Amino acid sequence: MNKEDVCILIPTLNEGKTVEGLVREFKSMGYSNILIIDGRSTDNTVRSAQSAGAKVIIQSGTGKGQAVSQAFKLIKSKYVVMIDGDGTYIPGEIDKLLEPVTTGIADHVIGNRFANYQRDAFTRLNLIGNRILNKIFRFAYGVGLEDILSGYRAFNNDAIKQIDLNRTGFEVETEITVECVKKDLKIVEVPITYLARASGTATKLQPLRDGFRIASTIYLLARTHNPLFYFNLIGVLLTVSGVFIGVYVVNDWLKGITRIPMTILATLLIVIGIQMFIFAILSDLIVSVHKENMRMMRKIVKEREEL
């Protein structure tokens, strides 16, 4: 592998205390193509990155997701390694991430932080939240990944071209993973080390708010990949609500009390819930046909490229 073929992508926002050391370490390993996409930092992030030899671009919008999306449209390199600028990842582990993509084993590699993390790297709330979100993802998409929120990743150029990002915030890692699953790209996880944040640096992640947004992203994006999960969940909620109301209505009816409006509501909820189950089956059939057509198209394109 020629290291000139690798672009190191670092999204930053007020990472002045760590970004210079990060860039210099990659430089010392022979990686000269380092791109900083900065979210208008108010500290010395831009100056430090430039003095260390990185190319700095100020993002046009706001949020990590928008920064990554903008960078993906600019990068033409054969391989891309994305790493957070907060110093929680070790540049020296880059070979672990690059090997599967450079050898053709994977299109996208995720660094699994849970394989080896420092004691203070996660708060208890973050650790529990990450575990829950990973389980929701596995249930929704049928892919057993351990760390869908990792900020240390590698891609080949084919993956970069196919990934279509719309989320602007911390949901970007989730959306990247979902896009790779939807596009049938080969995903591999490798164990990495996750360090505690440097002293004096504050996380920009708000666990409850961002956790809810990530869970919402997992659910909403399932519409076009796993409609059984998406519609069945709605169906279950509606049907169970209707049954509970129905039990209450029947119980009162046995006591001689008639509740016509609640009877109508219970009936509507149950009927709509059943309709959601039907929609789920029909949508799943449509998605299955679409996936098969896309596989055939990719196969034809690949065969033509090999000719």
N, C-alpha and C positions, 0 to 999 in steps of 0.2 A: 504494500500500500504506500502510495506517495502522500505524504502529509500535506502537500499543497492541495490535494483533492478534498481536504476536510475543512469545513467552515465551523468554527466554534461560535455558537450563538448564545449571547448572554443578555436576557432582558433585565433591566435595572431600574430602580427607583430609590434614590437616596442610599446607595450602597458604597459610599465613599470610603468607609473604613475597611472594606474587604476586596473591592473590585480590582485595585491595582495589583495586589499580591496574586490574585487569581489570574489576571492577564499575564503577568510576568512568569508565573509557573508554567502556563501553557506555552509561552514563548521559549522557555528554557528547554522544553521537550520537543521543539522543532515545529510547533504549530503557529504559523505566521498569519493565517487568515482568521482573525478574531473580530467578530461583529458585535458591537454593543448597541442594543436598541433601547434608548433611554426614555422614560416617561416624564421628562421635564423635572429632573431632580433639582432640589433646592440646596443641596450640599455640593461637595467637590467631586461627585461621581464622574462627571464628564471629563473634567480636567485630569483626574487621576488615571482614567482609562486611556485617554489620549497620550499622556506622558509615558504610559507603559507600552504604547505601540498598537493599541486597538483602534479600529475604525468605529466611529460613533455616529449613529443616526438618531435624531430626535423623532420619536413617534408622532404620527399625525393626530392620533386620538388619545384616549385614556384607557387604562386597564391592561393587565398582562395579556389577556386574550387578544386584544387589538394589536398589541406590540408584536406578538408572535405571528399573527396573521400577516401583518405588514412585512415582517422579516422574511417569511416564507415566500412572498411574492418577489423579493429582491434576490434571494440566494439562488445561485446557479451551480454551486459546487456539487461534486459527485456524492459526497457524504456530509451530513450535518450532525453536530453534537450540540444539544441544548442543555444548558446548565444554569441554575440560579446564581445570582451574583452575591449571595449573602454569606458565602464561605462555609456552608453546611455540607458541601460535597467535596470530594478529593479529586483534583485534576489528574493525579497519577493513576486513577482507576479508569481512565478513558479507554485504554486498550480492551478492557472487559466489555465495554459497550460497542466498540467499533468492530471487534472480531466477527460477531454474527452477521453484520451487514456487509462487511468487506468480503466475506467468504460466501455470501449468497444464502446463508441459512435463514436470515430474517430481513424483512423490509424495515422493521421498526423494533428497537430494543429499549426496554424500560429497566432502569436501575431500581432494584428492590431494596428499599431502605430498611425493611424489617429484618433483613438477613443479618445486619450488624449495625445497631444504633447505640449512640452514647446514652447514658442514663437520663440526662437532662435535654435530650434532643426533642422529645415529645412531652407535652403536658399530658396528664392523665385523660383530660377531655379530648385532646387531639388524637391520642392513641385509640381511645374507644371509638371516636367518630370515624377515623380512618378504617378501622376494622369493619364497622357497620356499613360504610359506603362501599367497601370492596365486596362485601357479601351481597348487597343490593345489586351491584353491577353483575356479579356472577349469576345471580338469579334471573336478572333481566336479559342478559345477553348470552348466557350459557358458556361463558369463557372463564376459566379458572385462573384469574390473575391475582397476585398478592398485593400489588401496590399501584393502583391506577392513578394516584395523585403525585407520583414521583416527579421531581423537576429535573432529573438527570436522565436524558434520553438520547438515542441516536437514530438517524434515519438515512435511507438511501434517497437519491433524487427522485426515483419513481414514487416513493411514498409522499414526499413533499409536494409533488405535482397533484396527487390525488386527494390530499387532505383539504377539505373545505371547511374553514372555521368561521363561525358566526358569533360565538360567545366572546364577551369582552373582558371578563374578569378572571378570577381564580378557577373558573370552571374549565379553562382551556385544556388542562391536562386530561380531564375527563372526556372532553369533546375530541381531542386527538385520538384517544384510545378507542372511543366509539367509532370514529371515522375509519380507523384501521380495521376494526372488526367488520363494519358495514362494507368496506371495499375489498374484503377478503384478503387483506395484506397479512403477511407472516409476522407474527409478534413473538418475541422471545424476552423473557425476564432474566436478568443476571444479578447476582448478589453484589451490593455495594455497601460502603460505610456511610452512615449519616451522622454528622457532628452536631453538637449543640451550637446555637448561634453565638457569635463573638460577643464578648462583653461590651455593653453599651449600645448594641444594635437591637432595634425593636422589630418584631414581626408585624407585617401589614395584614396578616390574615385575622379575620374575626370569626372564631370557630363556629358560633351558632348561626350567624347570618350566612357566612360562606358555605357552611355545611349544608344548610337548607337549600341554597342555590345549586350546589353540586348535586344533591339528591334529586332536585327538580330537573336538572339537566339530564341525569341518567334516565329518569322516567319519561320526560318529554321526547327525547331522542329515540326512545324505544318504539315510537309510533311506526317508524319506517323500517325497523329491524325485527322487532318482536311484538307485533300487534296483539298476540295472545296475552302477553303480560300487560300491555297497556290497557286494552279494552276489558279484559277479565277483571282487573283490579277495580275499574269503575263499576262493572257489573256486580261484583261481590259487595261493594259498599252500598250500592243502591238496593240490591236484593235483601241484604241483611237488615238495612234500615227499614225496608218495607215489612219484613217479617216481624221485627220488634214492634213496630207500630200496630201490625195486624194482631199480634198476641195481646197487646194492650186493649185493642178494640174488642176482640172476642171475649176477653176476660170481663170487660164492662158489659158486653151484650148478655153474658150469662147472668149478670146481676140485674138485668132489665134496663140497662142504660144503652141507648143507641147513639152512636157517634158517626153520622153520615159523612161529614167532611174528612174525618180521619180515615174512614173506610176507603173513600175514593183515593186519598193520598197513598195509603198502603198499597192499594191495587196498582196505581200508576208506578210507584217505585219498583214493585216486583216485576211488572210487565216491561218497563224500560230496562231493568237489570237483565232480564232474559234476552232482550234485544241486543244488549251489549255483548252477551256471550255469542250470539249469532254473528254480530259484526266482527268479533274477534276471529271466528273461524273463517269467514269470507276474506277478511283482510290478510290472514295468514296464508291462504291459498294464493292470493294475488302477489304477496311478497315472495313466496316460494318460487312462483313462476318468474318473477323479475330477477331474483338471485340466479336462477338457472340460466336465464338469457344473458345476464352479465358475465357469468362464468364462460359461456360459449363465446361471447364477444372477445373476452380477454384471451381465450385460447386461440382464436383466429388471429388476433393481432400479434400474439407472441409467435405463432407459426410463420406469419408473414415477415416478421422482423428477423427470424432465423434463416429465411431463404436468401 
